[in-house]
């Protein structure tokens, strides 16, 4: 068509064809003037294309001193696969990502300021959310600072709180347990006012008393709700209390102890928000304080999900009538036992029990805490993982393993926890493994073992993971072969075999007898050396190293289960009995 003498023609296939050709040029590296370094992976692209879709990269390219040279951009915190998804989107306008990759694509889009992609990924996550996954989605949304996504997740949690409270992710959350004493004929206020008072009590405990949130969660906290609508501390002492008054929507705080000169936490003057008191205005920190959802589960029992000082946690609150009318004589809940002793006095002090009974479990020390994973609970093989903090004598849940697993060991390598092999309750010998990353509280698969095995010894040495011995797929004999995993190449290779078939490097079972021999592996020579035997044969014993000392704990000697411990000193090459349980 030629209106008014001008030639006008629109090629409907041109844009699609040009886009496809541009992407082909990118993949072949032709005419590319951008090199992206993403966690060691190099990606080539065209500056003009990326500048059009990423304001973040536009700013970088616009500030280049040599606009005609090659731009180099490095990312050490993004998933290379997610960045490749965004590059394809930039060239084709098509966003294609596996469901397991969507969170990483979101994170990369946030970094590159690609807001449309962020929104699409967020909507996809919301479409897949259920009572099982909503807590992890909320943690993700909070970490990303996405208020739109966070508000939608919170609305879902408010609607499904009781169902969510039965899920495993809920059980892993930190929790604040409150016992509120009530005077005669006094009832707790509505959910909103009640939890406003509770949150303000936590704030005052932290800002003015110097308590930490972790300390408040260690024990059941006793509070007192009086007839004049004051929420008081139930453990206050005569002569050490001062009441701060405020209106009905705010806390009536009783200070538990004299102010500390240096014990309280500093309060940021740049933060927003405040609570009233007669003598001072207390600034709240920038961390979030929020009630997400609450339910009254019985007459005087409440359940709440809240954000306290930026920590997403559970508040359990139970109100009960007090036999006393004075807050100074409110009955106290029994606190943990304490001991007075000489520094070298030895005592037996039982640890708090785990949430699950377990046998055949894997254990390891990570970041000063004890990790207990998997194992059998009667006939069930477990996926659950628990973490023990010796400072608080408290067990908490970590993300469960992907595979039920027992009769295995695990080790920490480069700050991450590895589990390999074992039994899942149906197959005696597994070849699969997985890795736990504490920074994201999640497990990812690792390449399969070269040999199926369970009851194998596992340890980290010189930046690599070793799996030693174990039982064969038919359980008829112990294995000699040993493999080593390189976390950089993500591959297994074989190393020198053991001299004697056994389950563990110290002790074990040769197929017919418990044994006491010990072997030491030299990675520089790729060979095993026989060491001094233990004083007792031990199969399925716990083995751990602290400094130059190796501990062998419990096990089975062929006749009976052992409760003894013996230690091996590398310098003296001697095993000796160990009798100490706890030393203070």
C-alpha positions as CSV (number, residue, x, y, z in Angstrom):
1,X,0.0,0.0,0.0
2,X,1.3,3.4,-1.0
3,X,-0.8,6.2,0.6
4,X,0.2,9.8,-0.3
5,X,3.0,8.5,-2.4
6,X,5.0,6.9,0.5
7,X,6.0,3.3,0.6
8,X,4.8,1.6,3.8
9,X,5.6,-2.1,4.6
10,X,5.5,-4.0,7.9
11,X,7.4,-7.3,8.1
12,X,5.6,-9.4,10.8
13,X,8.4,-12.0,10.9
14,X,11.3,-9.5,11.1
15,X,11.3,-9.0,14.9
16,X,11.0,-12.7,15.7
17,X,13.7,-13.5,13.2
18,X,16.0,-10.8,14.4
19,X,15.6,-11.9,18.1
20,X,16.4,-15.5,17.2
21,X,19.5,-14.4,15.3
22,X,20.7,-12.2,18.1
23,X,20.4,-15.0,20.6
24,X,22.2,-17.3,18.2
25,X,25.0,-14.7,18.0
26,X,25.2,-14.6,21.8
27,X,25.5,-18.3,22.2
28,X,28.2,-18.5,19.5
29,X,30.0,-15.5,21.1
30,X,29.9,-13.4,17.9
31,X,30.0,-9.6,18.2
32,X,29.7,-9.9,22.0
33,X,31.0,-7.0,24.1
34,X,30.1,-8.1,27.6
35,X,31.7,-10.8,29.7
36,X,29.7,-11.9,32.7
37,X,31.6,-13.9,35.4
38,X,29.0,-15.7,37.5
39,X,30.6,-17.9,40.3
40,X,33.4,-19.0,38.0
41,X,31.2,-19.4,34.9
42,X,31.8,-17.0,31.9
43,X,28.8,-15.8,29.8
44,X,29.0,-13.6,26.7
45,X,26.4,-11.1,25.6
46,X,25.7,-7.8,23.9
47,X,25.8,-4.7,25.9
48,X,23.0,-2.9,24.2
49,X,20.6,-5.9,24.7
50,X,21.3,-6.2,28.4
51,X,21.2,-2.5,29.0
52,X,17.6,-2.4,27.6
53,X,16.3,-5.0,30.1
54,X,18.4,-4.4,33.2
55,X,18.6,-1.0,34.8
56,X,21.4,-2.3,37.0
57,X,23.6,-3.3,34.0
58,X,22.7,-0.1,32.2
59,X,24.2,1.9,35.1
60,X,27.4,-0.2,35.0
61,X,27.8,0.1,31.2
62,X,27.0,3.8,31.3
63,X,29.8,4.4,33.7
64,X,32.4,2.4,31.7
65,X,35.5,4.5,31.0
66,X,35.9,2.8,27.6
67,X,32.4,2.6,26.0
68,X,33.8,0.8,22.9
69,X,35.7,-1.9,24.8
70,X,34.6,-5.1,26.4
71,X,32.7,-4.7,29.7
72,X,33.5,-7.2,32.5
73,X,30.8,-7.7,35.2
74,X,31.4,-10.2,38.1
75,X,28.7,-11.8,40.3
76,X,29.7,-14.1,43.2
77,X,26.3,-14.4,44.7
78,X,24.1,-15.5,41.8
79,X,23.2,-19.0,40.4
80,X,24.8,-19.3,36.9
81,X,21.7,-21.3,35.7
82,X,19.4,-18.5,36.9
83,X,21.5,-15.8,35.1
84,X,21.3,-17.9,31.9
85,X,17.5,-18.0,32.2
86,X,17.5,-14.2,32.4
87,X,19.9,-13.9,29.4
88,X,17.5,-16.0,27.3
89,X,14.6,-13.8,28.5
90,X,16.5,-10.6,27.5
91,X,16.9,-11.9,24.0
92,X,13.7,-13.8,23.4
93,X,11.1,-12.3,25.9
94,X,10.4,-15.8,27.0
95,X,11.0,-16.8,30.7
96,X,11.6,-20.5,31.1
97,X,12.9,-22.0,34.4
98,X,12.5,-25.3,36.2
99,X,10.4,-25.0,39.4
100,X,13.4,-25.7,41.6
101,X,15.2,-22.7,39.9
102,X,12.5,-20.1,40.3
103,X,13.7,-18.7,43.6
104,X,17.3,-18.3,42.2
105,X,15.8,-16.6,39.1
106,X,13.9,-14.2,41.4
107,X,17.1,-13.4,43.3
108,X,19.1,-12.7,40.1
109,X,16.3,-10.6,38.8
110,X,16.3,-8.6,42.0
111,X,20.0,-8.0,41.7
112,X,19.7,-6.9,38.1
113,X,16.6,-4.7,38.9
114,X,14.4,-6.7,36.4
115,X,11.1,-5.9,38.3
116,X,8.8,-7.6,35.8
117,X,10.6,-10.9,36.1
118,X,10.6,-10.5,39.9
119,X,6.8,-10.1,39.8
120,X,6.3,-13.1,37.5
121,X,8.5,-15.3,39.7
122,X,6.7,-14.1,42.8
123,X,3.3,-14.9,41.3
124,X,4.5,-18.3,40.3
125,X,5.7,-19.1,43.9
126,X,2.3,-17.9,45.2
127,X,0.5,-20.2,42.8
128,X,2.4,-23.2,44.2
129,X,2.1,-22.2,47.9
130,X,0.4,-24.6,50.3
131,X,0.4,-25.2,54.1
132,X,3.6,-27.2,53.8
133,X,5.6,-24.6,52.0
134,X,4.2,-21.3,53.1
135,X,6.7,-20.8,56.0
136,X,9.7,-21.3,53.7
137,X,8.1,-19.0,51.1
138,X,7.7,-16.3,53.8
139,X,11.3,-16.6,54.9
140,X,12.3,-16.2,51.2
141,X,10.0,-13.1,50.7
142,X,11.3,-11.6,53.9
143,X,14.9,-12.2,52.9
144,X,14.2,-10.6,49.5
145,X,12.5,-7.6,51.1
146,X,9.4,-8.0,48.8
147,X,6.5,-6.5,50.7
148,X,4.0,-7.4,48.0
149,X,4.9,-11.0,48.1
150,X,5.2,-11.0,51.9
151,X,1.7,-9.5,52.4
152,X,0.2,-12.2,50.2
153,X,2.0,-15.0,52.0
154,X,0.9,-13.5,55.4
155,X,-2.7,-13.4,54.2
156,X,-2.5,-17.1,53.4
157,X,-0.9,-17.9,56.8
158,X,-3.7,-15.9,58.6
159,X,-6.3,-18.0,56.8
160,X,-4.6,-21.4,57.4
161,X,-2.8,-21.0,60.7
162,X,-4.3,-24.1,62.4
163,X,-3.4,-26.4,59.4
164,X,0.1,-24.8,59.2
165,X,0.7,-25.5,62.9
166,X,0.6,-29.2,62.2
167,X,3.3,-29.1,59.6
168,X,7.0,-29.9,60.0
169,X,8.2,-26.4,59.0
170,X,6.1,-25.0,61.8
171,X,7.8,-27.3,64.4
172,X,11.2,-26.0,63.4
173,X,10.4,-22.4,64.2
174,X,11.8,-20.8,67.4
175,X,9.2,-20.4,70.0
176,X,8.3,-18.2,72.9
177,X,6.3,-19.9,75.6
178,X,4.2,-17.7,78.0
179,X,2.2,-18.6,81.1
180,X,-0.1,-15.7,82.1
181,X,-1.6,-15.7,85.6
182,X,-5.1,-14.2,85.9
183,X,-6.7,-12.7,88.9
184,X,-10.2,-13.9,89.8
185,X,-12.9,-12.9,87.4
186,X,-10.3,-11.5,84.9
187,X,-10.2,-12.6,81.3
188,X,-7.5,-12.1,78.7
189,X,-8.2,-9.4,76.2
190,X,-8.9,-9.9,72.5
191,X,-6.1,-11.4,70.3
192,X,-5.0,-8.0,68.9
193,X,-4.7,-6.2,72.3
194,X,-3.2,-9.3,74.0
195,X,-0.4,-9.7,71.5
196,X,0.3,-6.0,71.3
197,X,1.0,-6.2,75.1
198,X,3.1,-9.3,74.6
199,X,5.2,-7.8,71.9
200,X,5.8,-4.6,73.9
201,X,6.8,-6.8,76.9
202,X,9.4,-8.5,74.7
203,X,10.7,-5.2,73.4
204,X,11.1,-3.8,77.0
205,X,12.8,-7.0,78.1
206,X,15.3,-6.6,75.4
207,X,15.9,-2.9,75.3
208,X,15.8,-2.0,79.0
209,X,16.6,-5.3,80.8
210,X,19.3,-6.4,78.5
211,X,17.7,-9.8,77.9
212,X,18.1,-11.4,74.5
213,X,15.3,-13.0,72.5
214,X,17.2,-16.3,72.7
215,X,17.2,-16.0,76.5
216,X,13.5,-15.3,76.7
217,X,12.9,-18.5,74.6
218,X,15.0,-20.8,76.7
219,X,12.3,-21.2,79.4
220,X,8.6,-20.7,80.0
221,X,8.1,-17.0,80.9
222,X,5.6,-16.3,83.7
223,X,3.6,-13.1,83.3
224,X,0.7,-11.6,85.3
225,X,-2.4,-10.0,83.9
226,X,-4.1,-7.9,86.6
227,X,-7.7,-6.6,86.9
228,X,-6.6,-3.1,85.8
229,X,-5.3,-4.5,82.4
230,X,-1.7,-4.5,83.3
231,X,0.6,-7.2,82.0
232,X,3.3,-7.6,84.6
233,X,6.4,-9.8,85.0
234,X,5.5,-12.7,87.2
235,X,9.1,-13.2,88.5
236,X,9.6,-9.7,89.9
237,X,11.4,-9.4,93.2
238,X,10.3,-7.1,96.1
239,X,12.1,-3.8,96.0
240,X,13.4,-4.3,92.5
241,X,10.3,-3.4,90.4
242,X,9.2,-0.3,88.8
243,X,6.0,0.0,86.8
244,X,5.9,2.0,83.6
245,X,2.3,3.0,82.8
246,X,0.7,3.7,79.5
247,X,-2.6,3.5,77.8
248,X,-4.6,0.3,77.4
249,X,-3.1,-0.6,74.0
250,X,0.5,-0.6,75.3
251,X,2.4,-2.7,77.8
252,X,2.4,-2.1,81.5
253,X,6.0,-3.1,82.2
254,X,7.6,-4.2,85.4
255,X,11.4,-4.1,85.4
256,X,12.7,-7.5,86.7
257,X,16.2,-6.3,87.8
258,X,18.1,-3.1,88.4
259,X,19.4,-1.4,85.2
260,X,22.7,-2.7,84.1
261,X,25.5,-0.3,83.5
262,X,26.8,-2.1,80.4
263,X,24.5,-5.0,80.0
264,X,21.7,-3.5,77.9
265,X,21.7,-3.3,74.2
266,X,22.3,0.0,72.5
267,X,19.3,1.6,70.9
268,X,19.7,3.0,67.5
269,X,18.8,6.7,67.3
270,X,18.1,6.4,63.6
271,X,15.2,3.9,64.0
272,X,11.6,4.7,63.9
273,X,8.7,4.0,66.2
274,X,8.5,4.3,70.0
275,X,6.7,3.3,73.2
276,X,5.7,5.7,75.9
277,X,7.0,5.8,79.4
278,X,6.9,8.5,82.1
279,X,10.5,9.5,81.8
280,X,11.8,8.6,78.4
281,X,11.0,7.7,74.8
282,X,12.5,4.4,73.8
283,X,13.4,4.1,70.1
284,X,12.6,0.7,68.5
285,X,15.2,-0.9,66.3
286,X,14.8,-1.2,62.6
287,X,14.1,-4.9,62.8
288,X,10.5,-5.9,62.1
289,X,8.0,-6.5,64.9
290,X,4.7,-7.8,63.6
291,X,1.8,-10.2,64.4
292,X,1.3,-12.3,61.3
293,X,-1.5,-14.6,62.5
294,X,-3.1,-15.7,65.8
295,X,-5.8,-18.1,66.9
296,X,-7.5,-18.9,70.2
297,X,-7.2,-22.6,70.3
298,X,-9.1,-23.2,73.6
299,X,-10.6,-21.2,76.4
300,X,-7.4,-19.6,77.6
301,X,-4.8,-20.9,75.1
302,X,-3.6,-18.9,72.2
303,X,-1.3,-19.6,69.2
304,X,0.4,-16.9,67.3
305,X,3.0,-16.5,64.5
306,X,4.9,-13.3,64.9
307,X,8.1,-11.5,63.8
308,X,10.0,-10.4,66.9
309,X,13.1,-8.3,66.3
310,X,13.2,-9.7,62.8
311,X,12.9,-13.3,63.9
312,X,9.9,-15.3,62.6
313,X,8.7,-17.4,65.5
314,X,5.8,-19.0,67.3
315,X,4.2,-17.6,70.5
316,X,2.4,-20.1,72.7
317,X,0.3,-18.4,75.4
318,X,-1.6,-20.0,78.2
319,X,-3.7,-18.1,80.7
320,X,-4.6,-19.7,84.1
321,X,-6.1,-18.4,87.3
322,X,-3.7,-17.4,90.0
323,X,-4.3,-18.4,93.7
324,X,-2.7,-15.1,94.7
325,X,-3.9,-11.6,94.1
326,X,-0.6,-9.8,94.3
327,X,1.9,-9.9,91.5
328,X,4.8,-10.0,93.9
329,X,3.6,-13.4,95.1
330,X,2.7,-14.9,91.8
331,X,3.8,-18.6,91.7
332,X,6.9,-19.1,89.6
333,X,7.4,-21.9,87.1
334,X,10.3,-24.1,88.0
335,X,13.5,-22.9,86.3
336,X,16.3,-25.1,85.1
337,X,18.5,-26.6,87.8
338,X,21.8,-24.9,88.5
339,X,24.9,-26.2,90.2
340,X,27.5,-24.6,92.4
341,X,30.8,-26.5,92.2
342,X,34.5,-26.2,92.0
343,X,35.9,-25.6,88.5
344,X,37.2,-29.2,88.1
345,X,34.3,-30.9,89.8
346,X,32.8,-33.7,87.7
347,X,29.0,-34.2,87.5
348,X,26.5,-36.1,85.5
349,X,24.1,-33.8,83.9
350,X,21.5,-35.3,81.5
351,X,20.9,-33.5,78.2
352,X,17.4,-32.5,77.1
353,X,15.9,-35.4,75.0
354,X,15.5,-35.1,71.3
355,X,12.0,-34.6,69.8
356,X,12.3,-38.0,68.1
357,X,13.6,-41.3,69.4
358,X,16.3,-42.6,66.9
359,X,18.6,-45.5,66.4
360,X,21.1,-45.9,63.6
361,X,21.2,-42.1,63.2
362,X,24.0,-39.9,61.8
363,X,25.7,-37.3,64.1
364,X,28.1,-34.4,63.5
365,X,29.3,-31.2,65.1
366,X,28.6,-28.0,63.1
367,X,29.2,-24.5,64.3
368,X,29.5,-25.6,67.9
369,X,26.2,-27.5,67.8
370,X,25.3,-31.2,67.6
371,X,23.4,-32.4,64.6
372,X,21.4,-35.6,64.8
373,X,19.8,-36.8,61.5
374,X,17.7,-39.6,60.3
375,X,17.7,-43.0,62.0
376,X,15.0,-45.5,62.8
377,X,12.0,-44.8,65.1
378,X,10.6,-48.3,65.6
379,X,9.9,-49.4,62.0
380,X,9.9,-46.0,60.4
381,X,13.0,-44.6,58.7
382,X,13.3,-40.8,59.4
383,X,14.1,-37.7,57.3
384,X,14.0,-35.3,60.3
385,X,17.1,-33.5,61.5
386,X,17.6,-32.0,64.9
387,X,20.2,-29.5,66.2
388,X,21.3,-29.3,69.8
389,X,22.7,-26.1,71.3
390,X,24.8,-27.0,74.4
391,X,24.6,-23.4,75.7
392,X,20.8,-23.5,76.0
393,X,20.4,-27.3,76.4
394,X,17.7,-27.1,73.6
395,X,16.9,-29.1,70.5
396,X,15.5,-27.4,67.4
397,X,14.6,-28.7,64.0
398,X,16.5,-28.1,60.8
399,X,15.2,-28.8,57.3
400,X,14.5,-32.5,56.8
401,X,16.6,-34.6,54.4
402,X,15.2,-35.4,51.0
403,X,15.6,-39.2,51.6
404,X,14.7,-41.2,54.7
405,X,18.1,-42.5,55.9
406,X,19.6,-44.7,58.7
407,X,22.8,-46.6,59.4
408,X,25.0,-43.8,58.0
409,X,27.5,-41.3,59.1
410,X,27.9,-37.6,58.1
411,X,30.6,-35.0,58.1
412,X,31.0,-31.2,57.8
413,X,33.1,-30.0,54.8
414,X,33.7,-26.3,54.1
415,X,30.8,-25.3,56.4
416,X,28.3,-27.6,54.8
417,X,27.0,-30.9,56.1
418,X,27.2,-34.1,53.9
419,X,25.3,-37.3,54.3
420,X,26.0,-40.3,52.1
421,X,24.8,-43.9,51.8
422,X,22.9,-45.7,54.5
423,X,19.6,-47.5,54.4
424,X,16.1,-46.0,53.7
425,X,14.2,-48.8,55.5
426,X,13.5,-50.7,52.2
427,X,16.9,-50.8,50.6
428,X,19.7,-51.8,52.9
429,X,22.4,-49.9,50.9
430,X,21.9,-46.5,49.3
431,X,24.2,-44.8,46.8
432,X,22.6,-41.4,47.0
433,X,23.9,-38.5,49.1
434,X,22.9,-34.9,49.9
435,X,24.4,-31.7,51.3
436,X,22.9,-29.3,53.9
437,X,23.6,-25.6,53.5
438,X,23.0,-23.8,56.8
439,X,22.7,-20.4,55.1
440,X,19.5,-21.4,53.4
441,X,18.4,-24.3,55.7
442,X,18.0,-26.7,52.8
443,X,19.4,-29.9,51.3
444,X,20.6,-30.5,47.8
445,X,21.6,-33.8,46.1
446,X,25.3,-34.7,45.6
447,X,26.5,-37.2,42.9
448,X,25.9,-40.8,43.7
449,X,28.5,-43.1,45.3
450,X,30.4,-45.5,43.1
451,X,29.4,-48.3,45.4
452,X,26.1,-48.8,47.4
453,X,27.0,-49.0,51.1
454,X,25.7,-48.4,54.6
455,X,27.4,-48.3,58.0
456,X,30.4,-46.6,56.3
457,X,32.8,-44.2,58.0
458,X,32.6,-40.7,56.7
459,X,35.1,-37.8,57.4
460,X,36.3,-34.5,55.9
461,X,40.1,-34.2,55.3
462,X,42.1,-31.5,53.4
463,X,39.0,-30.1,51.7
464,X,37.6,-33.4,50.6
465,X,35.1,-35.9,51.8
466,X,36.1,-39.6,52.4
467,X,33.7,-42.5,52.8
468,X,35.4,-45.6,54.2
469,X,34.4,-49.3,54.2
470,X,30.9,-50.2,55.0
471,X,28.7,-53.2,54.2
472,X,28.3,-54.7,50.7
473,X,24.9,-54.6,48.9
474,X,24.0,-58.0,50.3
475,X,25.2,-57.4,53.9
476,X,27.4,-60.5,53.8
477,X,30.8,-58.8,54.4
478,X,32.5,-55.6,55.1
479,X,34.0,-53.5,52.3
480,X,37.6,-52.6,51.8
481,X,37.2,-50.0,49.1
482,X,37.2,-46.3,49.9
483,X,36.1,-43.3,47.9
484,X,36.8,-39.5,48.0
485,X,34.5,-36.7,47.0
486,X,35.9,-33.4,45.6
487,X,33.3,-30.5,46.2
488,X,34.9,-28.5,43.5
489,X,34.7,-31.0,40.6
490,X,31.6,-32.6,42.3
491,X,32.9,-36.1,41.5
492,X,33.9,-39.3,43.4
493,X,37.2,-41.1,42.8
494,X,38.7,-44.2,44.5
495,X,41.5,-44.1,47.0
496,X,43.6,-46.9,48.5
497,X,41.6,-49.7,50.0
498,X,41.7,-50.6,53.7
499,X,44.0,-53.4,54.9
500,X,41.1,-55.1,56.8
501,X,37.4,-55.1,55.8
502,X,35.4,-53.3,58.5
503,X,32.6,-50.8,58.9
504,X,34.6,-48.0,60.7
505,X,38.1,-46.8,60.6
506,X,38.2,-47.5,64.3
507,X,36.6,-50.9,65.3
508,X,33.8,-52.3,63.2
509,X,32.5,-55.7,62.1
510,X,34.3,-58.0,59.6
511,X,31.2,-60.1,58.8
512,X,31.4,-62.4,61.7
513,X,33.1,-60.7,64.7
514,X,33.4,-57.2,66.3
515,X,37.0,-56.0,65.9
516,X,39.2,-53.6,67.8
517,X,41.8,-52.7,65.1
518,X,42.4,-49.1,64.0
519,X,43.7,-47.8,60.7
520,X,44.9,-44.4,59.7
521,X,44.8,-43.0,56.1
522,X,47.7,-40.8,54.8
523,X,46.2,-38.8,51.9
524,X,49.7,-37.7,50.7
525,X,50.7,-41.3,50.1
526,X,47.2,-42.7,49.5
527,X,47.8,-45.5,51.9
528,X,46.5,-47.0,55.1
529,X,48.6,-47.7,58.2
530,X,47.7,-50.0,61.1
531,X,47.6,-48.3,64.5
532,X,47.3,-49.5,68.1
533,X,44.2,-51.6,68.7
534,X,41.4,-50.3,71.0
535,X,41.1,-51.9,74.4
536,X,37.7,-53.4,73.5
537,X,36.2,-54.6,70.2
538,X,33.5,-52.2,69.1
539,X,31.1,-52.3,66.2
540,X,28.7,-49.4,65.4
541,X,30.6,-47.2,67.9
542,X,30.6,-43.5,67.8
543,X,33.9,-42.0,66.7
544,X,34.9,-38.4,67.0
545,X,38.1,-36.3,67.1
546,X,38.8,-33.3,69.4
547,X,42.3,-31.9,68.9
548,X,44.8,-34.7,69.1
549,X,42.4,-37.1,70.8
550,X,40.1,-39.6,69.2
551,X,37.0,-40.7,71.2
552,X,35.4,-44.2,70.7
553,X,31.9,-44.2,72.4
554,X,29.7,-47.2,73.1
555,X,29.1,-49.8,70.4
556,X,28.7,-53.6,70.5
557,X,31.6,-56.0,71.5
558,X,30.0,-59.1,70.1
559,X,28.3,-60.0,73.5
560,X,26.8,-56.9,74.9
561,X,26.2,-53.2,74.2
562,X,28.8,-50.9,75.7
563,X,28.4,-47.7,77.6
564,X,32.1,-47.2,78.0
565,X,34.3,-44.6,76.3
566,X,38.0,-44.9,75.4
567,X,40.3,-42.3,74.0
568,X,43.3,-42.5,71.7
569,X,46.2,-39.9,71.9
570,X,48.0,-39.4,68.6
571,X,51.2,-38.3,70.2
572,X,51.5,-41.3,72.7
573,X,49.9,-43.8,70.3
574,X,47.9,-45.2,73.3
575,X,44.2,-46.0,74.0
576,X,43.0,-45.5,77.6
577,X,39.6,-45.6,79.3
578,X,37.7,-42.3,79.7
579,X,35.6,-41.8,82.7
580,X,34.7,-38.1,82.7
581,X,31.2,-37.2,81.6
582,X,31.1,-33.4,82.0
583,X,33.8,-31.1,83.2
584,X,33.1,-27.6,84.5
